[in-house]
């Protein structure tokens, strides 16, 4: 089904995303084409995932897999099929977090298999303005798979195209900013702080595609 | 092969020669950029190369649409207006509550172009300046956010009038009946507008680079000078005066009016859009066109020259409008 995913993402989703968002990207050449690697992005909209997949250089696209909440995206039906076949998600059982279950195991396996995993360290969609506190999952992954560099990615404007709770998308320009990768240094708190600073730096460089 | 020959045979020879001229100028530019590293070793000409490569694409799209006729050209202008409007409303201060008003602006764009497709100039002329002007603030009032209300209505009006209504005039020119669009057809009218507007931008730039000393609007465009402005004005006026009769039905006072005011309008469009960009705090409106920036960065002068050109033609020569 790899050909179907490539076909839909490159020939259908990519033109639509360009028309709706302009899809400018700063630092495209930094994006890894081979795994293991972690793409850590801010999160305000379902558009975030689509934007990353449609902007990704075709050479690396087969490897890119967004980590996504199993409780939300794998409820069956068309959404499940799309999430598995086209988006290619790595399921995270968000609802089982804190019960002692190893909810990040599928992500770790994907990384060990050489995939490029897109994660949203805030854990859920925000309002697109202020970043929520980063959850520790990204640091745990970096610690468990230290050979995977973590790329900070700022997605500007996607939260306006389709905010949380809205059904009608509106065309608005979006910009993706790719930062230099971080490597695991051994300290979880310091790692999260460094990632947050790098994301804020990218945000400061983004064009003012935000609400007044 | 016969189809290709027939396609070109039905075109206005003047427009084909004009397009040939544009391609010759572009080829010359490519030749010069190839020589530049020899003349000035160590210089970085990446931006210049990108700019010229992008010109090929822009000219191919515009020329193709022009030769295919008003339907194709209107389709292209819809895409151009859509991108320009999207760029404008994405950068300008628009409030969270206005998300659906942004969508309404795109709907207004669709209706505006529908009037071009229906060839109904009477409705076109009043729809955006009168009715969209009133309806957008009313819809905003219904949503109920009153903070920065007046300023936001102005933002929407500016975006819609420049990106949709004013650029739409270019598409509407293609509806000029063949009998009136002498001597080079409707495509000739549009071609001439695009050429003189871009030539004006280039002439101002070149005169400014060569002789520029006195800044003309330092707070808005620090690189613009009186020398560039006046040199560009004179050059473009002469170009319009001599080439105008080849592409348009204008002569005498009508032609003189165009020659006098179009370069001014081009300059005004450039400077006014620069002031808006400076206010917003961006240099480019997007990264759509490599070497140029966003679509609005390229079309800024056109948002001012297109309505002026249309109105001068309508007043002096075209009974259809």
Contacts between the chains, C-beta under 8 A, distances in Angstrom:
chain1	res1	chain2	res2	distance
A	19	B	82	7.8
A	22	B	83	7.5
A	22	B	86	6.6
A	22	B	87	7.1
A	22	B	90	7.6
A	22	B	286	5.2
A	22	B	288	6.3
A	24	B	286	5.7
A	24	B	287	4.3
A	24	B	288	7.5
A	26	B	287	7.7
A	157	B	90	6.5
A	160	B	90	7.8
A	160	B	99	6.7
A	163	B	99	7.4
A	166	B	99	7.5
A	168	B	100	7.5
A	168	B	103	6.8
A	170	B	99	5.6
A	170	B	100	7.2
A	170	B	102	5.1
A	170	B	103	4.8
A	170	B	106	7.9
A	171	B	82	7.5
A	171	B	86	4.9
A	171	B	102	7.6
A	171	B	106	6.5
A	172	B	86	6.7
A	172	B	89	7.2
A	172	B	90	4.8
A	172	B	102	6.9
A	173	B	86	5.9
A	173	B	87	5.9
A	173	B	90	3.6
A	173	B	91	7.3
A	173	B	286	5.7
A	175	B	287	8.0
A	207	B	91	6.7
A	207	B	282	5.6
A	207	B	286	8.0
A	208	B	91	6.1
A	208	B	280	6.1
A	208	B	281	6.0
A	208	B	282	6.7
A	209	B	90	5.0
A	209	B	91	6.5
A	211	B	94	6.7
A	211	B	95	5.8
A	211	B	96	4.2
A	212	B	93	3.4
A	212	B	94	6.0
A	212	B	95	5.4
A	212	B	148	6.7
A	212	B	152	7.6
